[in-house]
Structure formats: C-alpha cells, structure tokens
Amino acid sequence: MPHGFSVFGIDVSHHQGSIDWDKVAGTSQNEYPISFVMIKATEGGDFMDENYDSNIVNARRVGLTCGSYLFFNPKTDPVVQTEFFTKAVALYPGDIPPVIDVEQHGESRELLQKRLLECLRLIENHYGVRPVIYTSYKFRRHYLDNPAFDDYLFWIAHHYVEKLADDAEWTFWQFTDRGRVNGISGYTDLNTFAGTQAEFRSILVK
C-alpha cells in the first residue's frame, strides 16, 4: 500500500462477479478504508456491463462515493459512445465526475486524440462537469501528451511501484490489480486519491 494517503477506493466491473457491498463498506473501519468505487458502465457504443445497475445501486446504498466509467473504443464514433453512456448513467450530487477509460490507441495517435477530445466535450456538455481520464502512465506519455488534455484530471494506472513519477500529474492512482477486499472474491484494483478528504470532496459533482 502506498504511504501518505488517506482516501482509498476500488474499481469494478462484471469481472468481479457478484459483490457483497455491505462487506465492502465494512472496510471503512480498516487501516486503509475503502470510501469510493469506480464502476464500469459501458464499452464503446454497444456494450453495457451486465453488473453495472446492481453495482451502482448497492454501492450507493452502503454509502460509498461512486463514479461511472466508459471504456473508450477509438474506432467507434464518439457521438455513438457518448449517447450510449449518457443513456445508461445518471449523475447525482456527491458522485465522482464521469470517467473515460482510454487504453487502446486505435488507427493513429492523431485520430485517437481527435475522437477522445470529442467524447470528452460531449460528456461535459451533457452532464455539465468535466470528465476524468483513466489511462496508464506510459499511454499518457505516448498517446495523450497534448496540451489539449492538460485541464483534465487524470486517473493513472501504474502498478507495483512505491510512487508515481513526478511528471505523472495524477489525481487518482490505480496502484495494483491484485488487491483483496472483503466482499469481493478474487482480485480487484486498488486506488488512492492525491489529497485529503476535503480535497476529494471538492472535486465531486455539485
């Protein structure tokens, strides 16, 4: 576990199977309490995560701060992806802003950036809040090193290191994909936030 942080969370999808959210919420009494969860909602323009509805309902029920993410397909029209996501996901005050998960580079760096920027713009216009970008440290450096992305918050995946590089510019850090959490069978990703509880609350949907 990384040291010096106080806000921890998980991210889940159908790969985690059926989750006992009451047990997950019970970790709030642990040394590293789980207080937020990022939940996969959609992928591209036609795939809905089969567990999204039950995950979001039950995570909210037990009092976890929730975020929803779109797994971005650089080969799919951004309008199609955005419309599919916004029909599936409702944001509420106190939620984490919507997240776009970017892991595939597609046909070219330029086309990826163009389509991603369009998707970001459309989601911001719909919800009235700027999305968060999820990607790996290397992907950020190789494919998203563009000033157009500088005003976005980044959720960076970089596993098995004691700390992120000074140039990582991160708000959330996914530091392992081998976490163990009560209520989830098997492994899950673990994340932390780069700030205090008060700073975390300041970025949530108003």
N, C-alpha and C positions, 0 to 999 in steps of 0.2 A: 504494500500500500504506500502511495506517495505521502510524504510528511509535509506538515504545514498547511493543510487544507481542512475545511470543516463541513463542506457541502458535497455529499456523495449521491450518486444515482446509478441506475441501470438503464439499459435499453433492451427491448424485447420485440419478438415477432412470433409467428406461428412456430418457429423452430424451438422455442422454449416449451411448447405444448401447453397443457392446462396448468395455470399458475394459481397457487393458494395465496391470494393477495393479502389476506389477514396475517399470514405468517411473514410475508414480505414487509408489511407495515410494522410488524413487531420488532424489526431490526432497528427501529428508531431509538431503542434503549441500548444498542450496542456501542462499542467504541467508535465504529465507523458507521453511523446511521444512514440508512437509505431514505432520502427525502424527496427524490424526484425520479421520474421514469420517462424515457423517450420510447414511443410505441410506433411500430411500423404500421402505416395506414394503407398506402398504395405503392405500386411499382409501375412505372411507365404510364400508359394510358388505358390499361385494361385489366390490371391485376389488383384485386383487393385482398389484403391479408385476412385470412379466414378468422383470425382470432382478434382482429382489431376492436370490433364492437364490444366484445366481452371484456377485453383487456382495459379499454378506456373507461368503461362503466365501473368496473370493480376497482381499478386504481384510484379513480375519483372517490369512490365510496369509502375507501380506507384512509383518505386524506393525503395521498401523495400528490405532489405537483406534477402535472402531466404535460408532455409535449407529443406532437404527432409528426411523423416524417414521411416524405415522398422519396422513394428510391428512384432517382433520375435516370432515364434512358436517353442518351444523347442522340439516338437515331429516331426518336419519336417527337412529333410536333409538340412544342411547348404548350400550345393552346389546349391540345387534347389532354396532356398530362395534368395541366392546371385545373381544367374543368372537372376531370375525374377526381382529383384530390379534394377540391373545394366542395364537391357534392357529398363526399364521404366524411369530411372533417368539419366540425363546428368548434370554434374557439370561444373560450369564456375568460372573464377577468381572472387573473391569477395563473393562467396557463403559460407555459414556455412558448415563445413565438414558433410558428411552423418551421420545420427543418427540411432542407433539401439535401439528400444523401447523394454525393457525387463520387463514384468510384470507377466509372467506365469512360474512356477517352473518346470513343466513337471514331468517326472517319478522319477528323483532323482537329488540331488544337483550336484553330480559329472557329470552326463550326461549333465545337463544344462550348466555347466561351459565349458565342452569339446566342445559342439556344438556352444555355443556362441563365444568362442575363435576362432573356425574355421571360423565362419561367419565374425568376425572382421578381421581376417587375409585375407580372400578372398576379402572383400570390400576394404581393404587398398591396396592390390596388384592391384586391378582393377583401382582405382582412384589415387593411389599414395599419399593418405592422410589418416591419422589415424582417424577412426570414433569416434563419441561421443556416450556414453552410457546413455540412459534415463532409469531411474528406480525410485522407491520410496526410501525414506530414510531407511525404515525397510527392504525392499527387498535387498538393497545394503548390509546391515549388516548381514542378514540371509543367503543370497544365493551367493553373489559376494564378500565375504570377503576373497579374494585370491590375493596374491601379483602379479599374472599374469595380474590383471586388474589395477594395480597401475599407469601405464603410460598412461592411457586413461583419457580424460576429461569426467566428469560426469555432466549430467543434472538431478537434483534431484527434485522429486515431494514431497512436504510436505506442506500441506495446513493449513491455519488458525493458523499459529504461527507467532510471531513477528520476529523471526530469526531462522536460521538453527543451529543445534548443532555444536559445534566446530569441531567435528570429521566427519562432513558431506563431506568434501573435494569436494566442488561443483564448477562448472564453470557457469552453468545455474541453476536457481531455479524457478520451477513452484510453485508459492505461493498461487494460488487459482484456482478453477474450476468454479467460479461464477463471472467472470469478465464481464463487459459490455463495448462494444466498438462500436462506430459509424460505421455503415455499416454491422453489424452482428446482426441478430435477435436472441434473446435468449442469453444464457450464452456462454462464451468461456474461455479457460485457459489463465492466465496471467503469464508472466515470467520476470525475470530480469537476468542480467549478472553481475558476480562478478568482476567488474573492470571498467576502464574508457573507453571512446570511442576509444582511441588509442589502448588500450589493447584488446578491442573487435576486432578491425580491424586486429590486429596481428595474430589472430587465424583463419582468413578466408582463403579460398583456394587461393593460389598464382597463 
